[in-house]
């Protein structure tokens, strides 16, 4: 039993197939299968079992995969002990974020961490559905992800902390009749044309809740993920939309109105693999993200 075999078992528990693990680790499926066979020889009980097309972990396999996280955390901490001992906080830290979070957080990070002796940031945007955020923690040290407040939390394979619990407001043109109201209900907005995101993104599920509360389906006329584009479409009269209260730039031709009667709020969480915060530079960036969240929230 070695570190590589334990990592393969851990990835198999998440991905469910030898082929997917091989693609993630950039090796051949036969190499993955061989390592799994070697690991199985060292364990007296089965570690995997077939569930249809999926290769799933048994209870013993899950227990060992959980231990693998602790092993990787300990090994990662050991690898960085010398670097931290000599006080080098200037390591590279990679951060991925979905678009509206990147718009709000990235400038604050870049300004706060501009000193030459601080962490070296490597930033990337990642416009993915909710279920695709945890896999990004393989590529990036920190991943800013979104989910609706009432949806299940993130898998135990990643560590997650909440940066913001952000309301989703109704965006309408400044001259629209609804702009004169202080708050809006599902019935107020049910007959309007809507601009929303593609399926799999949190805003869509919130509109489903609006339709349920209003007792009739909504008319979805445009599908746009990028909120800056949504804002321009709303301002041009293309429909109304749900937009986050704090992480999108104010638009002079729009007003945002709170929506009552449904749970219209999203979490912005920062995800990472537990071993990543063994590095002092990653902890520095994580702390700065929390400070930035306070600034954004006001």
C-alpha positions as CSV (number, residue, x, y, z in Angstrom):
1,X,0.0,0.0,0.0
2,X,1.5,3.4,-1.0
3,X,0.4,7.0,-1.5
4,X,-0.4,6.6,-5.2
5,X,-2.6,3.6,-4.6
6,X,-4.5,5.4,-1.9
7,X,-5.0,8.4,-4.2
8,X,-6.3,6.2,-7.0
9,X,-8.8,4.7,-4.5
10,X,-9.9,8.1,-3.4
11,X,-10.4,9.3,-7.0
12,X,-12.3,6.1,-7.9
13,X,-14.8,6.8,-5.1
14,X,-15.5,10.2,-6.6
15,X,-15.4,9.4,-10.3
16,X,-16.8,5.9,-10.4
17,X,-14.7,4.4,-13.3
18,X,-11.2,3.4,-14.0
19,X,-11.3,5.3,-17.3
20,X,-12.3,8.6,-15.5
21,X,-9.6,8.1,-12.9
22,X,-7.0,7.5,-15.6
23,X,-8.1,10.7,-17.4
24,X,-7.9,12.7,-14.2
25,X,-4.4,11.4,-13.3
26,X,-3.1,11.5,-16.9
27,X,-2.2,7.8,-17.0
28,X,-3.6,4.7,-18.8
29,X,-6.6,2.8,-17.5
30,X,-4.4,-0.4,-17.4
31,X,-2.0,1.4,-15.0
32,X,-4.9,2.3,-12.8
33,X,-6.2,-1.2,-12.8
34,X,-2.8,-2.6,-12.0
35,X,-2.4,-0.3,-9.0
36,X,-5.9,-1.2,-7.7
37,X,-5.1,-4.9,-8.0
38,X,-1.9,-4.4,-6.0
39,X,-3.8,-2.5,-3.4
40,X,-6.5,-5.2,-3.2
41,X,-3.8,-7.9,-2.5
42,X,-2.8,-6.0,0.6
43,X,-6.3,-5.8,2.0
44,X,-8.2,-8.9,3.2
45,X,-11.7,-7.6,2.2
46,X,-13.0,-6.3,-1.1
47,X,-12.5,-2.6,-1.7
48,X,-14.7,-2.3,-4.9
49,X,-17.9,-3.7,-6.3
50,X,-19.8,-3.3,-9.5
51,X,-23.0,-1.3,-9.4
52,X,-24.3,-1.4,-13.0
53,X,-21.6,0.4,-15.1
54,X,-20.2,2.1,-12.1
55,X,-17.3,0.7,-10.1
56,X,-18.2,1.7,-6.5
57,X,-16.3,1.5,-3.3
58,X,-17.4,-1.0,-0.7
59,X,-17.7,0.1,3.0
60,X,-14.1,-1.0,3.5
61,X,-13.1,0.9,0.3
62,X,-14.8,4.0,1.6
63,X,-13.1,3.7,4.9
64,X,-9.7,3.4,3.3
65,X,-10.4,6.3,0.9
66,X,-11.3,8.4,3.9
67,X,-8.0,7.5,5.5
68,X,-6.3,8.4,2.2
69,X,-7.4,12.0,2.7
70,X,-5.7,12.1,6.0
71,X,-2.6,10.5,4.5
72,X,-2.5,13.1,1.6
73,X,-3.0,15.9,4.1
74,X,-0.1,14.7,6.3
75,X,2.2,14.2,3.3
76,X,1.3,17.6,1.8
77,X,2.0,19.2,5.2
78,X,5.3,17.4,5.4
79,X,6.3,18.6,1.9
80,X,5.8,22.2,2.8
81,X,7.3,22.1,6.3
82,X,10.7,23.4,5.1
83,X,9.2,26.1,2.9
84,X,7.1,27.4,5.8
85,X,10.0,27.0,8.3
86,X,12.2,29.4,6.3
87,X,9.2,31.8,6.0
88,X,8.4,31.8,2.3
89,X,4.9,33.1,1.9
90,X,5.3,33.9,-1.8
91,X,4.3,30.6,-3.3
92,X,1.9,30.4,-6.2
93,X,-1.8,30.0,-5.3
94,X,-4.4,29.1,-8.0
95,X,-7.9,30.4,-7.6
96,X,-10.9,29.6,-9.8
97,X,-14.3,31.4,-9.6
98,X,-17.5,31.6,-11.5
99,X,-18.0,34.8,-13.4
100,X,-19.9,37.1,-11.0
101,X,-17.7,36.0,-8.1
102,X,-14.6,36.6,-10.2
103,X,-15.8,40.1,-11.0
104,X,-16.3,40.9,-7.4
105,X,-13.4,39.0,-5.7
106,X,-10.5,39.0,-8.1
107,X,-9.9,42.8,-8.2
108,X,-9.9,42.9,-4.3
109,X,-7.5,39.9,-4.2
110,X,-5.1,41.4,-6.7
111,X,-5.0,44.8,-4.9
112,X,-4.6,43.2,-1.4
113,X,-1.9,40.8,-2.4
114,X,0.1,43.0,-4.7
115,X,3.2,43.0,-2.4
116,X,6.2,41.2,-3.9
117,X,6.7,39.1,-0.9
118,X,3.1,37.8,-0.8
119,X,1.4,34.9,-2.5
120,X,1.6,34.8,-6.3
121,X,-1.9,34.6,-7.6
122,X,-3.0,32.5,-10.6
123,X,-6.6,33.3,-11.4
124,X,-9.1,31.6,-13.7
125,X,-12.8,31.8,-14.5
126,X,-14.9,28.7,-14.3
127,X,-18.5,28.9,-15.5
128,X,-19.8,25.4,-14.6
129,X,-22.9,23.8,-13.1
130,X,-23.0,23.2,-9.4
131,X,-22.0,19.6,-9.5
132,X,-18.8,20.4,-11.5
133,X,-17.2,22.7,-8.8
134,X,-15.8,19.9,-6.5
135,X,-13.8,18.3,-9.3
136,X,-12.1,21.7,-10.0
137,X,-10.3,21.3,-6.6
138,X,-8.0,18.9,-8.4
139,X,-6.7,21.7,-10.6
140,X,-6.9,24.7,-8.3
141,X,-6.0,25.4,-4.7
142,X,-9.2,27.4,-4.0
143,X,-12.5,27.3,-5.9
144,X,-15.3,29.8,-5.5
145,X,-18.6,28.0,-6.0
146,X,-22.3,28.8,-5.8
147,X,-25.2,26.8,-4.6
148,X,-28.8,27.7,-3.5
149,X,-29.3,28.0,0.3
150,X,-31.7,25.0,0.6
151,X,-29.7,22.6,-1.6
152,X,-27.5,19.8,-0.2
153,X,-24.0,20.8,0.9
154,X,-20.8,19.9,-0.9
155,X,-19.3,16.4,-0.8
156,X,-17.1,15.4,2.1
157,X,-14.2,15.0,-0.3
158,X,-13.7,18.8,-0.2
159,X,-13.6,21.4,2.6
160,X,-16.1,24.2,2.2
161,X,-16.6,27.5,4.0
162,X,-19.2,30.1,3.1
163,X,-18.0,33.6,2.0
164,X,-21.4,35.2,1.3
165,X,-25.1,34.3,1.6
166,X,-26.3,36.6,-1.2
167,X,-29.9,37.5,-1.9
168,X,-31.1,37.2,-5.5
169,X,-33.2,40.2,-6.4
170,X,-35.5,40.9,-9.4
171,X,-33.8,43.2,-11.9
172,X,-36.2,45.4,-13.9
173,X,-35.6,48.5,-16.2
174,X,-35.7,51.7,-14.2
175,X,-38.9,52.9,-16.0
176,X,-40.7,49.6,-15.6
177,X,-44.0,49.6,-13.5
178,X,-42.5,47.1,-11.1
179,X,-39.6,49.4,-10.3
180,X,-42.0,51.6,-8.3
181,X,-42.6,48.8,-5.8
182,X,-40.4,48.2,-2.8
183,X,-40.8,44.4,-2.8
184,X,-42.1,42.0,-5.4
185,X,-44.0,38.7,-4.9
186,X,-44.1,35.7,-7.3
187,X,-47.5,36.8,-8.5
188,X,-46.2,40.2,-9.4
189,X,-43.5,38.8,-11.7
190,X,-45.1,35.6,-13.0
191,X,-46.5,37.1,-16.2
192,X,-43.3,38.9,-17.2
193,X,-40.8,37.6,-19.8
194,X,-37.8,36.2,-18.1
195,X,-34.1,36.1,-18.8
196,X,-32.4,33.3,-17.0
197,X,-29.3,31.0,-16.9
198,X,-28.9,27.7,-18.6
199,X,-30.1,24.5,-16.9
200,X,-28.0,23.3,-13.9
201,X,-27.3,26.8,-12.5
202,X,-28.9,28.0,-9.2
203,X,-30.9,30.8,-10.7
204,X,-33.0,28.3,-12.7
205,X,-34.1,26.4,-9.6
206,X,-35.1,29.7,-7.9
207,X,-37.3,30.5,-10.9
208,X,-38.9,27.1,-10.6
209,X,-39.8,28.0,-7.0
210,X,-41.3,31.3,-8.2
211,X,-43.5,29.5,-10.7
212,X,-44.7,27.1,-8.0
213,X,-45.5,29.9,-5.7
214,X,-47.3,31.8,-8.4
215,X,-49.2,28.8,-9.5
216,X,-48.3,29.0,-13.2
217,X,-45.2,28.5,-15.4
218,X,-42.9,31.4,-16.2
219,X,-42.1,32.5,-19.8
220,X,-38.4,32.1,-20.2
221,X,-37.4,34.0,-23.3
222,X,-33.6,34.2,-23.1
223,X,-30.8,32.0,-21.7
224,X,-27.7,33.9,-20.6
225,X,-25.3,33.0,-17.9
226,X,-23.1,36.1,-17.7
227,X,-24.8,38.6,-15.4
228,X,-23.2,41.6,-17.1
229,X,-24.8,40.5,-20.4
230,X,-28.1,39.8,-18.5
231,X,-28.0,43.4,-17.2
232,X,-27.7,44.8,-20.7
233,X,-30.5,42.6,-22.0
234,X,-32.8,43.7,-19.1
235,X,-32.0,47.4,-19.7
236,X,-32.8,46.9,-23.4
237,X,-36.3,45.7,-22.5
238,X,-35.6,42.0,-23.2
239,X,-37.3,40.9,-20.0
240,X,-36.7,40.8,-16.2
241,X,-34.2,38.6,-14.4
242,X,-32.9,37.4,-11.0
243,X,-29.6,39.0,-10.3
244,X,-27.3,38.8,-7.2
245,X,-27.4,41.8,-4.9
246,X,-23.7,42.3,-4.2
247,X,-21.5,40.6,-6.7
248,X,-22.8,42.3,-9.9
249,X,-21.9,45.8,-10.9
250,X,-24.7,48.4,-10.5
251,X,-26.3,49.4,-13.8
252,X,-27.6,52.9,-14.2
253,X,-30.7,51.7,-16.2
254,X,-31.7,48.9,-13.8
255,X,-33.2,48.7,-10.3
256,X,-33.1,45.6,-8.1
257,X,-36.1,44.7,-6.0
258,X,-36.2,42.0,-3.2
259,X,-38.4,39.0,-3.9
260,X,-40.6,37.7,-1.2
261,X,-42.4,34.4,-0.9
262,X,-39.6,32.2,-2.0
263,X,-36.1,31.4,-0.8
264,X,-34.1,33.5,-3.2
265,X,-30.6,33.4,-1.9
266,X,-27.4,31.7,-2.9
267,X,-24.3,30.7,-1.1
268,X,-20.9,31.7,-2.4
269,X,-18.6,29.1,-0.9
270,X,-14.8,28.5,-1.2
271,X,-13.9,24.9,-1.8
272,X,-10.5,23.2,-1.5
273,X,-9.0,19.8,-0.8
274,X,-8.1,19.6,2.9
275,X,-4.3,19.2,2.1
276,X,-4.1,22.5,0.2
277,X,-4.3,24.6,3.4
278,X,-1.1,23.0,4.7
279,X,0.6,25.7,2.6
280,X,0.9,29.1,4.3
281,X,0.3,30.9,1.0
282,X,-3.0,29.2,0.5
283,X,-4.1,30.1,4.0
284,X,-3.1,33.7,3.3
285,X,-5.3,33.9,0.2
286,X,-8.2,32.1,2.0
287,X,-8.1,34.7,4.8
288,X,-8.0,37.5,2.2
289,X,-11.1,36.0,0.5
290,X,-13.0,36.2,3.8
291,X,-11.9,39.9,4.2
292,X,-13.0,40.6,0.6
293,X,-16.4,39.1,1.3
294,X,-16.9,41.6,4.2
295,X,-16.0,44.4,1.8
296,X,-18.4,43.2,-0.9
297,X,-21.2,42.7,1.6
298,X,-20.7,46.1,3.0
